[in-house]
Amino acid sequence: MMMVFVYTFGLFLLVILAMAVGYIFQKKSISGSCGGIAGLGLKKACDCPDPCDNRKKRMAKEEAKRKAKEALWNENRIL
């Protein structure tokens, strides 16, 4: 049973080594087969001109969190 683990671990190390060598020589990172959204010519995930209401709410919530963290940081700053 232990030999199965050793062989499997060795196989994984060989695969990782092969990927590392490929990256070193080609300077190209691992990517998906289709190229993602950029391959389709889209600049963003949603191609509509204005974000939807749910997205606007989420963006407002994130901005409020950011402002709260900034206010807390400024309040507790020594200098």
N, C-alpha and C positions, 0 to 999 in steps of 0.2 A: 504494500500500500504506500509506503514511503517513497518507493522508486517512481510511482506514478506522479506523485507530487513533485519530485525532483525533475523528472522529464518535462512535465507541464511548465514548471517554473523556468526551466532552461529554454523551452520553446518561446515563452513570452519574452524572455530576455533577448533572444535572437530577433524576434519581430521588432521590438523596440529599438534594438541596435540598427536594424535595416532602415527603419524610419529615420533615425538620427543621421545615418550616413546619407540617405537621400536628401534630407534637409540641408546638411552641410554642403553637399555638392551642387544642389539645384537652387538653394536659397528660396525655396518655395514651401510654404506651410501646407499642411493637410487641409483640404477643402472638400466640400460636398460635391457630388457628381454633377449637379445642375448649376452650380455657381450661385445659388441663392437669389435674392431679390435683385441684386445688381445685374445678374445675367438676363433678367427680364426687361431691363431698361427702366426700372422704377427707382425713384430716389428714396422712397419710404415705404413702410409696410402698407399703409393706407393711402391710396392714390386720390383721395377726395380733397377738394380745396380747403374745407374747414373740418376740424375734428368734430366727432359726434358728441352728444351731451355727456355720455359716460366718460369719454376721454377728457372732456373739459373739466368734469368733476374730479377725475383722478389727477389731472395736472394741477388744479387748484389745491387739492389736498397735499400734493407733493411740495408745492410752493409754500403752503402754510407750515409744513413740517420744517422746511429749509429755513424759513424766517424765524420759527420758534427756536431752532438750534442756534441760529446766528444771534438772536436776542439773548439766549442763555449764555452763549460764549462771551458776548460783550458785557453781560452783567457780572460774570465771574472772572473777568480778565483783571489781572493785577495792575498792569500798566495802563 
